[in-house]
């Protein structure tokens, strides 16, 4: 036995067409995104109140990593036509290392400072962090008397005194350098 609808077939067809082309509406509007509310609350407190440069300087160790933190320090953020440029003060010995990793640094800094850091400018010089000044000159160890005697004995054969002094200085630098 086939059961038939109690509705008129014409009314039923109209209802099906209406359901096909109409959209359902929520009874109440959806909840606002939690992220929007959290962002509004966090803007008024904490480190987000700091200007971007102060924020970078305060968080530079975690943004750049321990290795780059030793050799660099954010100095200023300047505006350009294409976006903002971060100027980093870097000790001269580490400038190639920082230059090589500049794109990675730019991406990390861009995320931490608001998303529009487009370039990094590197300035070489000593670092100023509070009371400490970092120049990173390796401490040379002292030559042992045997090493000094060996250098003098090897350089005795050189007749030119300036060349002899230069060779002895080179030997001292090589022997006292950290491996």
C-alpha positions in Angstrom: 0.0 0.0 0.0 1.4 3.4 -1.0 0.7 6.3 1.3 -0.1 9.6 -0.3 0.5 13.0 1.1 -2.5 14.8 2.5 -1.3 17.9 0.7 -2.4 18.9 -2.7 0.2 17.7 -5.3 0.4 21.2 -6.7 0.9 22.8 -3.2 3.6 20.1 -2.5 5.5 21.0 -5.7 5.4 24.7 -4.9 6.7 24.0 -1.4 9.6 21.9 -2.8 10.5 24.7 -5.3 10.4 27.3 -2.5 12.6 25.2 -0.3 15.1 24.6 -3.1 15.6 28.3 -3.7 15.4 29.8 -0.3 18.0 30.0 2.4 17.6 29.3 6.0 18.3 32.1 8.5 19.7 31.6 12.0 17.3 32.4 14.7 19.8 34.6 16.5 23.0 36.1 15.1 26.2 34.0 15.5 28.6 34.7 18.4 31.3 37.2 17.6 34.7 35.7 17.1 36.5 35.2 20.3 39.8 36.4 18.7 38.3 39.8 18.0 37.3 40.3 21.6 40.6 39.0 22.9 42.5 41.3 20.5 40.6 44.3 21.8 41.3 43.4 25.4 45.0 42.7 24.8 45.6 46.0 23.0 44.8 47.9 26.1 47.3 46.0 28.3 50.6 44.3 28.4 53.4 44.5 25.8 51.1 45.5 23.0 51.1 49.0 24.5 54.8 49.4 23.7 55.8 51.0 20.4 57.1 48.4 17.9 60.8 49.3 18.4 60.6 49.1 22.2 58.7 45.8 21.9 61.4 44.4 19.6 64.2 45.5 21.9 62.4 44.0 24.9 61.8 40.7 23.1 64.9 40.6 20.9 66.4 37.5 22.5 63.3 35.3 21.7 62.7 36.9 18.3 66.2 36.6 16.9 67.4 33.6 18.8 70.3 33.2 21.2 73.1 33.3 18.6 71.9 36.4 16.8 71.0 38.1 20.1 74.7 38.1 21.0 75.7 40.0 17.9 72.9 42.3 17.0 70.4 44.8 18.5 67.4 46.6 16.9 68.2 50.3 16.6 65.3 52.0 14.8 62.3 51.4 12.6 62.0 53.9 9.7 59.2 54.4 7.2 59.8 54.1 3.4 57.6 54.1 0.4 57.3 50.3 0.4 56.9 49.7 4.1 59.0 49.9 7.3 62.7 49.3 7.5 64.3 47.8 10.6 67.9 49.0 11.3 70.0 46.5 13.2 73.3 47.4 14.9 75.6 44.5 14.4 79.2 43.9 15.5 81.4 43.9 12.4 82.6 40.3 12.8 79.0 39.0 12.6 77.7 41.2 9.8 78.0 38.5 7.2 76.1 36.0 9.4 73.3 38.5 10.0 73.2 39.5 6.3 72.9 35.8 5.4 70.0 35.3 7.8 68.3 38.7 7.1 65.2 37.3 5.4 64.5 34.9 8.3 65.0 37.8 10.7 62.7 40.0 8.7 60.0 37.4 8.7 60.2 36.9 12.5 60.4 40.6 13.2 57.5 41.3 10.8 55.3 38.9 12.8 56.3 40.3 16.1 56.1 44.0 15.1 52.9 44.2 13.2 53.5 42.6 9.8 54.9 45.3 7.6 58.7 45.2 8.0 59.8 45.0 4.4 63.6 45.3 4.7 66.5 45.1 7.1 69.3 47.6 7.1 72.6 46.6 8.9 74.8 49.1 10.6 78.1 47.9 12.0 79.4 49.0 15.3 79.6 48.2 19.0 76.4 47.2 20.8 74.9 49.2 23.6 72.5 47.2 25.9 71.9 49.1 29.1 75.1 49.4 31.0 77.0 46.8 29.1 78.9 47.5 25.8 79.5 44.5 23.7 82.5 44.7 21.3 83.2 40.9 21.3 87.0 40.9 21.1 88.2 37.4 21.9 90.5 37.1 24.8 93.9 35.9 23.7 95.7 33.5 25.9 99.3 34.1 26.8 102.1 32.4 25.0 104.1 29.8 27.0 107.8 30.4 27.3 108.4 27.3 25.0 106.1 28.8 22.3 107.8 32.2 22.5 111.3 30.6 22.2 110.1 28.5 19.2 108.8 31.7 17.5 112.1 33.6 18.1 114.2 30.7 16.9 112.2 30.3 13.7 112.3 34.1 12.9 116.1 34.5 13.6 116.9 33.6 10.1 114.9 36.6 8.6 117.3 39.5 8.0 114.7 42.3 7.6 113.7 43.5 11.1 110.2 44.7 10.1 109.4 41.5 8.3 110.8 39.5 11.3 108.5 41.5 13.7 105.5 40.9 11.4 106.1 37.1 11.2 106.5 36.9 15.0 103.3 38.9 15.5 101.5 36.6 13.0 102.9 33.5 14.9 101.7 34.9 18.2 98.2 35.6 16.8 97.9 32.1 15.4 99.1 30.4 18.5 96.9 32.4 20.9 93.7 32.2 18.9 90.9 30.1 20.2 90.3 26.9 18.1 
